[in-house]
Each structure stands twice: as C-alpha cells, then as structure tokens.
C-alpha cells in the first residue's frame, strides 16, 4: 500500500516551536507557575470544549465572531476563548465545595479565530490568577497582585519593567464631574494614549462630539504625572465632589500604599491615569505592565478588579481581582526582540557514547548518572564517532562521555566539554560529581 | 441589567477536578515529565487544532467517527485524537531541523467523541515518549523504554507492577508457521486473553473458522509461561523455521537481555506472548504495563515499535519506538481504587493571619517567608478568627501563623500545627527554619 503524501503543515496563526525553543518556553511557564503557587494560588484545569450556551452566556461582540463553535450529534459546543468565563462557570458550579477567598491559577490554551496577522495567534497560552471573594473582597488583595507580577517577572529575568496602576472609579468619577454619564467610549479613547499619543486621543474625543473645554480637561487629567505621591496629591487637589471619585481615590491610595508594603520597589510601579482597560467588566483597580525598554511590545501582564464574576451563572455575588500573562504572545515578542536565545537550552547534561563492544559498560554508566538524577542520554546507534559528537553539539548537550576499551581497562572515562573542547579522564564517581 | 442565569455545567465525558485533586494530578504529571526529561527526551507542543486532511490522512475506522471536526470559513479542521499523528506530521514537517535519533516527549490533551460511558473520557491527557530514527533505529532502544516506564512508575509510588513484553514478529512468524497469512483478526482475539480468558479467545478463534488443531496450537502458544529465560527456551525449542519468527525471537532475546542491563528488576518485566496490541502499525516489540494488584485497571502504559512513523507525510523512512501513559484515565482509576487521597495535598505551607491593626506586620512576615521560597498566603479579609482557622483547615494548609498585638510586642508569633493543634511561639527566623 503506497499512500498519497499529504503535505505536513499546520494552520496559520498557530505557534509551533522547535524542541530547543520549547524548552525555553516551558521554563518560562514553570517560573510563572512556581510564582503563582508560592503566593498560595490553587490550580484548576477546565475542559477546552464547553457548552456553547455556557461560553456565550454573555453574548455579543467580537467573542461571538471569533469563537470556534461546532456541533457533534445534538450538542452545540465551542472552544474556550479565555480563562475567565470558565473560571466564572467553575466557581458557580462548584461554589459549595470551594473555600473563599478562592485563589486560583490556571495556565492553559485558549482559542480565538482572529484575522490572520503577524504576531497574533489563534491558539495561545494564558496564565491567569484571580482571587474571588464570597460577597466581599478586601481592597488589600488589589495590592498583593502587583507583588506577584513583580516576583514573577523578576524571576523571568527582567528588571526594567513598570506595573501601571489606575482605578476605574477615579476615571468614572472624574468623567461624571464633567457630566459625561456613559463613559465607555471616552475610556476606550483614553486607553489608547500609549499607542496614539495625546493628539490621537484628542482626535478620538473630538469624534465623540465633546465640547472643547471638556476635551481639555480630559487631556489635562490624563497627563498628570510625577511620583505616585505627587499624582495622588494632584488628584486630591482637584477636589472633585462626587462619591465615585472619592471612593476610587481612597482605593487607589490604599493600593499604592500596600503595594509598597508588599515589597515592590517604587521604581517598578506607577499610577498612570490613562490606563482604562477596554473590557467593561472592570470596576476598580486596573493594571498593565510594560517593559521599559520595549514599550512597543505592549502590556505583558494586565488585569483588574471586578464587582461580580459570575452574574450569568449564579445569583451569588462574587467580587474578584486578577491578572493574566499572555505567554504565547510574550514569548513571540521576546524572541522577535532577540531577548530569547535558543542556544544552550539543553536539559540533557551528558551524552554517553559507547564505542563498539562497550555498550554494556555504557549502560552501566548511564544507569548510575540517572540514579543520581543527572539528565542524560546514551547514544545507541551505530556509526562514526564524529557523527555522534555532532549530535551532542546540535542538541547543545554540554558534555560527552566516551566509553571505549582503553577507558574500561583504566576505569576512567573521557569527559569532553563540548563548548571548550577540553577533555579529562575520570572515574564514574568523579563524573557524577562533575555533572551534578 | 439582570441577566438570565445559565446553569453552570460541563459536557459529559470531560474530567474536571477540585483544586485539591488537581494538585495531585499535576504532581503525577510533573513526575512523568521529570522522568522523561531525565532520560534525554525533548519536549514538543503542537496545536490542538490541525487541518482535517492532515489528521485524517490515514483515514477510515473509528478515528473518523470519533473525531471532533469542524469548519471555520473555508477551513476544514479537527481536534487531534492522539499525539502520534501530530508527531508524524511534526517530524515530517521539521525533518531538516531535527537531530536523529529524535527523542521527544509530549504531554497534552487529546479528543475522542466516544460513546458516553463511566470511566471513558472525551478529553484526556496522554503522556507520550517516542524515539524516532532516521532510516534505522537500534533494537536496544526497545530495551531502554521499559527502564523509563520502570523509573516513572517507581517514582509515582508503585512497586508491584509488571511491564509485559512481546514481539509482533514472533506472533506473526508463529501464525505464519500455521499458514495463517492475514493475522489481524487472530491477533485481536489473542490480545483479549487478559479480559476474556483462554476460553473466550478460543470462542473468538472459532468464529474465525479456524481448524481445531490450529486453535489448539494457538492456545498452547499463548499459554507458554515461566521465567523470561524459560519462555525464550520454550520458543527456541518450537524450532519454527521461518525468517519472521527467527528475527522476532532474536529481537525479543536482545530486548529482554538489555532491559535487565538497563536496571529493571526481573520481577517488573515479563514476556507475555498474548500481548499483541490491536493497533496495526506496531511491527516489532510491544509493551503493556499492569498493576499486579489491580489487573482490572488494564494497561497503564502501552506502546511498541513501528517500522515507519510518517508514511502519510514523507518518503523518509522513520522507524520508531514509543510508549504512552493515559494520565486522565489512570488518575480516575487510581481514585476509584482509593489509591489517591485528596487530603494533605496543599502546596501552601502556611497561612498568616494578622489580627486587627496588625496587617502591616503580617505583610512583613509573609514577604520574608516568600523571599525564602516558602509557599504561603496571608488572610486579608475581615472576620472571626475561627473562620480563618477553618479556612486553613479546609484547604489542608499545615500551619497557621497568628500575628497579634501581643506577638508584635514580644517579636514572637504563634505557629499552630493544624494537624496536632500544637502551638509554639517563635521569632520570624525560627518560623522560617521550621517551615523550610
């Protein structure tokens, strides 16, 4: 039976890495997970396929267009497009089994049938943490999250990043003081400050038919800058007399104070009054995180506070606060910016190469290495020694151990450092000490 | 806006765990992954959605019926139903970038729209390893895989398990000696020995219209028992004079010899001539693994050798050998057999409970614990102390640290062991030493 050959390829918009890059990707994911666990978050793992009626309970908008939805038999199902809707469903469904505040982390793939575009993915990993309260959730939680972001990105190897903080109530209260009741479109315009500058925002506000003095006030407001302390003083001096603004300002002050107490250095967090977050379910604190030297990458970790997680699935009031790292996009961007290097990503420490007739001794040695927890491989194929060295080289395996007749007689084996080319003779216990 | 409430539920046939069980599930997954990496396997992660023409290149059979297949725009796509087809596609597609023998592991979810049945899942994790050769692959690789199975299940906490080994060429050669050319249906019958016993197999063979003396020979053959050495001696004495049988027997002898050299104790592996593996792509060594005390769970790790991985995608000859652990089903079965206990699964070591007015000191302490890498949480909500203790209790957090006014003055904090109820006063450094 000679089969026709199907061209081996994947769909556009899906990321697939070489094993070397996959190792680096997994390391990032492990670091994120370890940090989430360090801060007391519990793992959940929900089905990728859910009932369409559940995923689309909120309905409308881009979601409905982008979702992968299909039938099998009579069942109408779809792939999840984020981890927040499954969380809402999970908490509502398992409400009586959970302890609140419920701190959960979830690292998994989500699906969006977006227009095909460089750097946009249709399948991507999200790494989410959320803290869900039962009825209430203390504002200090909003201050702990930035310390998790800080700890995570520090351990990922970054120093120069800024967690930008704002509060939707501050924005809404301010807009209310200008008699703007429906703030959605104004917030969307403000949110673009980063990308389109003050003039761009002004243009967008003009399109909304706002009066000039209103536009000027907004421009002035989102341009307030300085240290966190200075910004808060400026906000206090505005003396805006509405309840929403006052509550928001109190919250922002508390959050900023406690972020410091949770150990985030002053240089790594900053109030930014232009951060609005387009998503309409945020109701208080909002966050975005930027790499200082690569602002064009955009926010690498975003989130905020919401009043009620699961309105579509339960009558329980479940306020929460959370952030998310879009790992697939982040990895792609870091790679593009040359901040991730694929060399030296090998997990395997040593390749044992047995010469002809020395296989049994080779196996004896690899057994010992693995007993000691040393990640290692034995080369079992026949062929030229040069090919075997080149195999180690291509995989970035740092050490090769040659097991030949001479070596066996001496009880000492040749350890070659593949980077320097240096060779040493060692007995098995010395090999283990060296590789451990 | 008061939304209608959608009942929060998931589709039947999907596993969703409590956070406590998820921690245990993840621990098993971590152990499997760590063992795969220790033996020099490289990770890959392929899209869950692939082109339907790629996934169904082989076509036919159960696969086509069970697959989740759907269109979006003009694109015909489907969810992967195993990790082997994506591996074949991956190796064919990235052939020139890979180094052979290519050792890859892949842990991920796969999808099969099976009939709904207790203990059968439509979404489940597979944990696969395969070694792919370029043109050839030494038989000794077939002996290394059982040592990985052994190492993995040992570390998962099992002792009494048996890796059953057979060789398809031995079976095929034997059947050929009986003049049975198309062995597929006979092999399927033999493969059921475990489940239906010798009489059951006899019945199935009768249905295939085989003569009685042939059926007797098959029965005798699959009943050959003894030590590995004895079984091989019996096979040699059969003196079957065909090339397929001879090659198979040589392979089996080599594999059994080297499994021992790779350090698997004699008690944990055994030739079993009834192991055939229904899948038609196996061509040599085949494996199944059973828990001695729970045979009804069925095989917990299976696989084998195949001549050519990727016939549907490339003309390159790519022989390989691999095994797979079906983790979702395994976890479910272990849980059903009461071999997995959800208590004490907490990752979090300590819960810091600050009394009123002591929040800042509480944060100072939690910062120190986390700096030292101690997984810990601070309770930030207001409420009765008893409720806070009960929170730690429900989550199985082993220690609570109470931070009150008295404690702050003394510089010593109350550490409560939640299991014994024992309390001790300690300064922060002592807390750290105790919890580390």
Interface residues (C-beta under 8 A of the other chain):
Chain A: X3 X4 X5 X6 X7 X8 X9 X10 X11 X14 X15 X16 X17 X18 X19 X20 X22 X23 X25 X26 X37 X38 X39 X40 X42 X43 X44 X45 X46 X47 X48 X49 X50 X51 X53 X54 X57 X58 X68 X69 X70 X71 X72 X75 X77 X79 X88 X89 X90 X92 X93 X94 X97 X98 X99 X101 X103 X104 X109 X111 X113 X122 X123 X133 X136 X137 X138 X140 X141 X144 X147 X151 X258 X261 X262 X263 X310 X311 X312 X313 X314 X315 X347 X348 X351 X359 X360 X363 X364 X367 X370 X373 X374 X375 X376 X377 X378 X380 X381 X382 X391 X394 X395
Chain B: X3 X4 X5 X6 X7 X8 X9 X10 X11 X14 X15 X16 X17 X18 X19 X20 X22 X23 X25 X26 X37 X38 X39 X40 X42 X43 X44 X45 X46 X47 X48 X49 X50 X51 X53 X54 X57 X58 X68 X69 X70 X72 X73 X75 X77 X79 X88 X89 X90 X92 X93 X94 X97 X98 X99 X101 X103 X104 X109 X111 X113 X122 X123 X133 X136 X137 X138 X140 X141 X144 X147 X151 X258 X261 X262 X263 X310 X311 X312 X313 X314 X315 X347 X348 X351 X359 X360 X363 X364 X367 X370 X373 X374 X375 X376 X377 X378 X380 X381 X382 X391 X394 X395
